[in-house]
Amino acid sequence: MVIKQLLTALCLAGVAVATCAQTAVDPAKAEVGIPPPPTYSKDKLIPIEMPPYVTLKVGIDPDTVTVGSDDVVRYVVVMRNTSGSVSAAFEGIQCASGEVKTYARAGTSGAWTTVEPQQWRNLTDNLPSKHAYALSKQGVCDGRTAAKRADILNTLKRGKPSYQ
């Protein structure tokens, strides 16, 4: 009887350890050394193809594109609406999980404001703009893997449409 209770206790302990391991921080989402929002230029943007119903003109500053050791592709995207107002966002795309995070936003003045809370969102969420999804399909991601910086820029410059 004692052996049966001991085996039961050991099994329960094993289940508890497995449960704790599953609730630990997902290493795929651990970010390493998030840089501050970079300076960006509105003059050399690479245009991003957006769905036909989107009236914003969207571009990415090639000088801000980085691929971190954590495989997060970070960039500054600049958006211009039909009235001419310009805004920017410093974001990161995690191709492995299909998620995007906004770190900071800048209005017409160009001054950065940190976004709180900074949280990962699915690229296909119904957000005000689908630019992160478009970027992921137009060269930032190679399937579930972050593309290399040079490949991202070459593909974006060539124009890989993701909407028909």
C-alpha positions as YAML, in Angstrom:
chain: A
units: angstrom
residues:
- id: 1
  name: MET
  ca: [0.00, 0.00, 0.00]
- id: 2
  name: VAL
  ca: [2.85, 2.39, 0.89]
- id: 3
  name: ILE
  ca: [4.55, 1.72, -2.44]
- id: 4
  name: LYS
  ca: [1.30, 2.45, -4.32]
- id: 5
  name: GLN
  ca: [0.93, 5.77, -2.46]
- id: 6
  name: LEU
  ca: [4.57, 6.61, -3.14]
- id: 7
  name: LEU
  ca: [4.14, 5.88, -6.87]
- id: 8
  name: THR
  ca: [0.97, 7.97, -6.96]
- id: 9
  name: ALA
  ca: [2.78, 10.86, -5.26]
- id: 10
  name: LEU
  ca: [5.66, 10.61, -7.74]
- id: 11
  name: CYS
  ca: [3.24, 10.62, -10.70]
- id: 12
  name: LEU
  ca: [1.45, 13.68, -9.33]
- id: 13
  name: ALA
  ca: [4.78, 15.43, -8.82]
- id: 14
  name: GLY
  ca: [5.71, 14.66, -12.42]
- id: 15
  name: VAL
  ca: [2.42, 16.12, -13.66]
- id: 16
  name: ALA
  ca: [2.99, 19.25, -11.56]
- id: 17
  name: VAL
  ca: [6.50, 19.72, -12.99]
- id: 18
  name: ALA
  ca: [5.21, 19.26, -16.54]
- id: 19
  name: THR
  ca: [2.42, 21.78, -15.91]
- id: 20
  name: CYS
  ca: [4.87, 24.34, -14.52]
- id: 21
  name: ALA
  ca: [7.16, 23.84, -17.51]
- id: 22
  name: GLN
  ca: [4.27, 24.56, -19.88]
- id: 23
  name: THR
  ca: [3.38, 27.81, -18.14]
- id: 24
  name: ALA
  ca: [6.95, 29.13, -18.14]
- id: 25
  name: VAL
  ca: [7.83, 32.05, -20.43]
- id: 26
  name: ASP
  ca: [7.88, 30.90, -24.05]
- id: 27
  name: PRO
  ca: [11.53, 31.21, -25.13]
- id: 28
  name: ALA
  ca: [10.38, 32.02, -28.67]
- id: 29
  name: LYS
  ca: [8.87, 35.24, -27.32]
- id: 30
  name: ALA
  ca: [11.82, 36.31, -25.18]
- id: 31
  name: GLU
  ca: [13.18, 39.53, -26.64]
- id: 32
  name: VAL
  ca: [16.80, 40.49, -26.38]
- id: 33
  name: GLY
  ca: [17.99, 44.08, -26.12]
- id: 34
  name: ILE
  ca: [15.10, 46.08, -27.52]
- id: 35
  name: PRO
  ca: [16.67, 49.25, -28.92]
- id: 36
  name: PRO
  ca: [15.11, 52.69, -28.52]
- id: 37
  name: PRO
  ca: [13.04, 53.95, -31.46]
- id: 38
  name: PRO
  ca: [15.44, 54.93, -34.25]
- id: 39
  name: THR
  ca: [15.51, 58.17, -36.20]
- id: 40
  name: TYR
  ca: [13.74, 57.75, -39.49]
- id: 41
  name: SER
  ca: [13.43, 59.49, -42.82]
- id: 42
  name: LYS
  ca: [10.25, 60.17, -44.77]
- id: 43
  name: ASP
  ca: [12.27, 60.73, -47.94]
- id: 44
  name: LYS
  ca: [13.52, 57.25, -48.78]
- id: 45
  name: LEU
  ca: [10.58, 55.03, -47.89]
- id: 46
  name: ILE
  ca: [10.01, 51.73, -49.63]
- id: 47
  name: PRO
  ca: [6.27, 51.58, -50.39]
- id: 48
  name: ILE
  ca: [4.29, 48.68, -48.98]
- id: 49
  name: GLU
  ca: [1.43, 47.32, -51.05]
- id: 50
  name: MET
  ca: [-1.79, 47.52, -49.08]
- id: 51
  name: PRO
  ca: [-5.22, 46.06, -49.80]
- id: 52
  name: PRO
  ca: [-7.32, 48.16, -52.22]
- id: 53
  name: TYR
  ca: [-9.69, 49.33, -49.47]
- id: 54
  name: VAL
  ca: [-6.86, 50.97, -47.46]
- id: 55
  name: THR
  ca: [-6.46, 54.67, -48.23]
- id: 56
  name: LEU
  ca: [-3.25, 55.14, -46.23]
- id: 57
  name: LYS
  ca: [0.04, 55.30, -48.10]
- id: 58
  name: VAL
  ca: [2.44, 53.09, -46.17]
- id: 59
  name: GLY
  ca: [6.22, 52.84, -46.43]
- id: 60
  name: ILE
  ca: [9.12, 51.46, -44.46]
- id: 61
  name: ASP
  ca: [12.40, 53.28, -43.85]
- id: 62
  name: PRO
  ca: [15.07, 50.80, -45.02]
- id: 63
  name: ASP
  ca: [17.69, 52.24, -42.65]
- id: 64
  name: THR
  ca: [15.58, 51.20, -39.63]
- id: 65
  name: VAL
  ca: [15.18, 47.52, -40.56]
- id: 66
  name: THR
  ca: [17.02, 45.17, -38.21]
- id: 67
  name: VAL
  ca: [16.85, 41.46, -37.45]
- id: 68
  name: GLY
  ca: [17.68, 40.87, -33.80]
- id: 69
  name: SER
  ca: [19.43, 37.89, -32.28]
- id: 70
  name: ASP
  ca: [15.94, 37.09, -30.94]
- id: 71
  name: ASP
  ca: [14.71, 36.77, -34.58]
- id: 72
  name: VAL
  ca: [12.42, 39.79, -34.22]
- id: 73
  name: VAL
  ca: [12.41, 42.01, -37.30]
- id: 74
  name: ARG
  ca: [12.19, 45.63, -36.13]
- id: 75
  name: TYR
  ca: [11.46, 48.60, -38.37]
- id: 76
  name: VAL
  ca: [9.84, 52.01, -38.63]
- id: 77
  name: VAL
  ca: [6.74, 52.19, -40.77]
- id: 78
  name: VAL
  ca: [5.50, 55.59, -41.95]
- id: 79
  name: MET
  ca: [1.86, 56.20, -42.83]
- id: 80
  name: ARG
  ca: [0.39, 59.15, -44.71]
- id: 81
  name: ASN
  ca: [-3.38, 59.64, -44.86]
- id: 82
  name: THR
  ca: [-5.35, 61.34, -47.66]
- id: 83
  name: SER
  ca: [-5.23, 64.73, -45.89]
- id: 84
  name: GLY
  ca: [-1.40, 64.57, -45.77]
- id: 85
  name: SER
  ca: [-0.95, 63.85, -42.04]
- id: 86
  name: VAL
  ca: [2.04, 61.65, -41.33]
- id: 87
  name: SER
  ca: [2.55, 59.23, -38.47]
- id: 88
  name: ALA
  ca: [5.09, 56.52, -37.77]
- id: 89
  name: ALA
  ca: [5.36, 53.40, -35.65]
- id: 90
  name: PHE
  ca: [8.37, 51.49, -34.37]
- id: 91
  name: GLU
  ca: [7.35, 47.83, -34.48]
- id: 92
  name: GLY
  ca: [8.63, 44.29, -34.38]
- id: 93
  name: ILE
  ca: [7.42, 41.19, -36.18]
- id: 94
  name: GLN
  ca: [8.02, 37.74, -34.77]
- id: 95
  name: CYS
  ca: [7.66, 35.44, -37.77]
- id: 96
  name: ALA
  ca: [7.82, 32.20, -35.74]
- id: 97
  name: SER
  ca: [4.61, 33.05, -33.89]
- id: 98
  name: GLY
  ca: [3.00, 35.28, -36.55]
- id: 99
  name: GLU
  ca: [2.79, 38.27, -34.18]
- id: 100
  name: VAL
  ca: [3.53, 41.99, -34.16]
- id: 101
  name: LYS
  ca: [4.32, 44.41, -31.35]
- id: 102
  name: THR
  ca: [4.27, 48.21, -31.43]
- id: 103
  name: TYR
  ca: [6.99, 49.75, -29.25]
- id: 104
  name: ALA
  ca: [6.44, 53.45, -29.98]
- id: 105
  name: ARG
  ca: [4.47, 55.87, -32.16]
- id: 106
  name: ALA
  ca: [5.32, 59.27, -33.59]
- id: 107
  name: GLY
  ca: [2.94, 61.92, -34.85]
- id: 108
  name: THR
  ca: [3.55, 64.75, -37.31]
- id: 109
  name: SER
  ca: [6.23, 66.26, -35.02]
- id: 110
  name: GLY
  ca: [8.28, 63.05, -35.24]
- id: 111
  name: ALA
  ca: [8.63, 62.78, -31.44]
- id: 112
  name: TRP
  ca: [8.36, 59.22, -30.18]
- id: 113
  name: THR
  ca: [5.84, 58.18, -27.53]
- id: 114
  name: THR
  ca: [6.28, 54.75, -25.96]
- id: 115
  name: VAL
  ca: [3.26, 52.45, -26.31]
- id: 116
  name: GLU
  ca: [2.02, 50.84, -23.11]
- id: 117
  name: PRO
  ca: [1.34, 48.03, -22.69]
- id: 118
  name: GLN
  ca: [3.65, 46.55, -25.28]
- id: 119
  name: GLN
  ca: [2.12, 43.22, -26.16]
- id: 120
  name: TRP
  ca: [2.32, 40.76, -28.99]
- id: 121
  name: ARG
  ca: [-0.77, 40.65, -31.23]
- id: 122
  name: ASN
  ca: [-1.61, 38.25, -34.01]
- id: 123
  name: LEU
  ca: [-0.69, 39.64, -37.43]
- id: 124
  name: THR
  ca: [-4.19, 38.88, -38.69]
- id: 125
  name: ASP
  ca: [-6.04, 40.70, -35.89]
- id: 126
  name: ASN
  ca: [-8.56, 43.27, -37.06]
- id: 127
  name: LEU
  ca: [-6.31, 46.27, -36.45]
- id: 128
  name: PRO
  ca: [-6.73, 49.78, -37.86]
- id: 129
  name: SER
  ca: [-4.06, 48.97, -40.47]
- id: 130
  name: LYS
  ca: [-2.88, 45.68, -41.88]
- id: 131
  name: HIS
  ca: [0.59, 46.98, -42.72]
- id: 132
  name: ALA
  ca: [2.42, 44.50, -40.43]
- id: 133
  name: TYR
  ca: [0.63, 41.58, -42.08]
- id: 134
  name: ALA
  ca: [1.45, 43.03, -45.51]
- id: 135
  name: LEU
  ca: [5.11, 43.41, -44.51]
- id: 136
  name: SER
  ca: [5.27, 39.84, -43.25]
- id: 137
  name: LYS
  ca: [3.97, 38.60, -46.60]
- id: 138
  name: GLN
  ca: [6.07, 40.98, -48.72]
- id: 139
  name: GLY
  ca: [9.49, 39.88, -47.51]
- id: 140
  name: VAL
  ca: [9.97, 40.26, -43.75]
- id: 141
  name: CYS
  ca: [9.16, 36.61, -43.08]
- id: 142
  name: ASP
  ca: [10.27, 33.56, -44.99]
- id: 143
  name: GLY
  ca: [7.48, 31.31, -43.83]
- id: 144
  name: ARG
  ca: [7.84, 31.12, -40.03]
- id: 145
  name: THR
  ca: [11.44, 32.38, -40.11]
- id: 146
  name: ALA
  ca: [12.70, 35.95, -40.11]
- id: 147
  name: ALA
  ca: [14.42, 36.70, -43.40]
- id: 148
  name: LYS
  ca: [17.91, 38.18, -43.43]
- id: 149
  name: ARG
  ca: [18.06, 41.99, -43.48]
- id: 150
  name: ALA
  ca: [19.56, 42.15, -47.00]
- id: 151
  name: ASP
  ca: [16.92, 39.73, -48.33]
- id: 152
  name: ILE
  ca: [14.12, 41.73, -46.70]
- id: 153
  name: LEU
  ca: [15.28, 44.97, -48.31]
- id: 154
  name: ASN
  ca: [15.87, 43.38, -51.74]
- id: 155
  name: THR
  ca: [12.44, 41.74, -51.73]
- id: 156
  name: LEU
  ca: [10.67, 44.91, -50.56]
- id: 157
  name: LYS
  ca: [12.44, 47.00, -53.22]
- id: 158
  name: ARG
  ca: [11.45, 44.53, -55.95]
- id: 159
  name: GLY
  ca: [7.87, 44.60, -54.75]
- id: 160
  name: LYS
  ca: [6.37, 41.27, -53.78]
- id: 161
  name: PRO
  ca: [2.59, 41.78, -53.83]
- id: 162
  name: SER
  ca: [0.58, 40.13, -51.12]
- id: 163
  name: TYR
  ca: [-2.83, 41.45, -52.20]
- id: 164
  name: GLN
  ca: [-4.56, 40.93, -55.52]
...
